[in-house]
Each structure stands twice: as structure tokens, then as C-alpha cells.
Amino acid sequence: MITFIFGIILLLLMFGFPLKLLRFIGQGVTKLVIGAVFLFILNTIGNGFGLHVPINIITSAIAGFLGIPGVFALSVIQLWIL
């Protein structure tokens, strides 16, 4: 019985970690894509106002992980600082 429980724990440790790592990477890629979509929408709407935020991995990460406040912050940085 103890070897069975030990085997189950060992099996979960071997296959549980890669699944969590894959899920973590998948969530990160999803947020990057969502950030790129947010920036595309901002560039489409902001084109009439002369606002253009470049879409690259850094700006997509900021927009994806911070959401709408991140997109707003990028647009403020683009307008006032750059």
C-alpha cells in the first residue's frame, strides 16, 4: 500500500510539473496575443489622432499583462514622453 501511494506521488511529480509549466507558458503566450490585439485596436482608433504605439514583444507584454491600464500607460508615454 505504501509503495502504491509512493508510486502515485512520484507519478504526479513527474507529470504534474511539466503540465504546470506548459499551462504557465500557454497563459503567457495568450496574454501576449491579447496585448497585441489591444495595441492593434489602439493604433486603429488612434490613427485619426496621430497616435501610434509600435507592436513588439515588450509593448505587447505590457499591454497583455497590465490590460487596459497598460494600454493607457503606453499611449500616455507615446504622446508625452516620446
PEWO-V547004 format. One record per residue. N is the residue number from 1. RES is the residue in one letter. PSI is psi in radians with two decimals (* if undefined). Layout:
# PEWO-V547004
n=(N	N)
res=(RES	RES)
psi=(PSI	PSI)
This chain:
# PEWO-V547004
n=(1	2	3	4	5	6	7	8	9	10	11	12	13	14	15	16	17	18	19	20	21	22	23	24	25	26	27	28	29	30	31	32	33	34	35	36	37	38	39	40	41	42	43	44	45	46	47	48	49	50	51	52	53	54	55	56	57	58	59	60	61	62	63	64	65	66	67	68	69	70	71	72	73	74	75	76	77	78	79	80	81	82)
res=(M	I	T	F	I	F	G	I	I	L	L	L	L	M	F	G	F	P	L	K	L	L	R	F	I	G	Q	G	V	T	K	L	V	I	G	A	V	F	L	F	I	L	N	T	I	G	N	G	F	G	L	H	V	P	I	N	I	I	T	S	A	I	A	G	F	L	G	I	P	G	V	F	A	L	S	V	I	Q	L	W	I	L)
psi=(-0.74	-0.67	-0.58	-0.81	-0.74	-0.69	-0.72	-0.77	-0.76	-0.71	-0.75	-0.65	-0.64	-0.72	-0.30	-0.69	-0.84	-0.58	-0.70	-0.66	-0.74	-0.72	-0.71	-0.77	-0.71	-0.70	-0.66	-0.76	-0.69	-0.74	-0.62	-0.73	-0.74	-0.69	-0.70	-0.66	-0.74	-0.77	-0.61	-0.76	-0.74	-0.76	-0.61	-0.79	-0.72	-0.13	-0.63	-0.40	0.04	0.40	2.18	2.04	2.13	2.50	1.84	-3.04	-0.62	-0.86	-0.59	-0.66	-0.75	-0.83	-0.64	-0.74	-0.51	-0.29	-2.56	-0.73	-0.57	-0.70	-0.74	-0.76	-0.71	-0.67	-0.65	-0.75	-0.74	-0.70	-0.79	-0.55	-0.79	*)
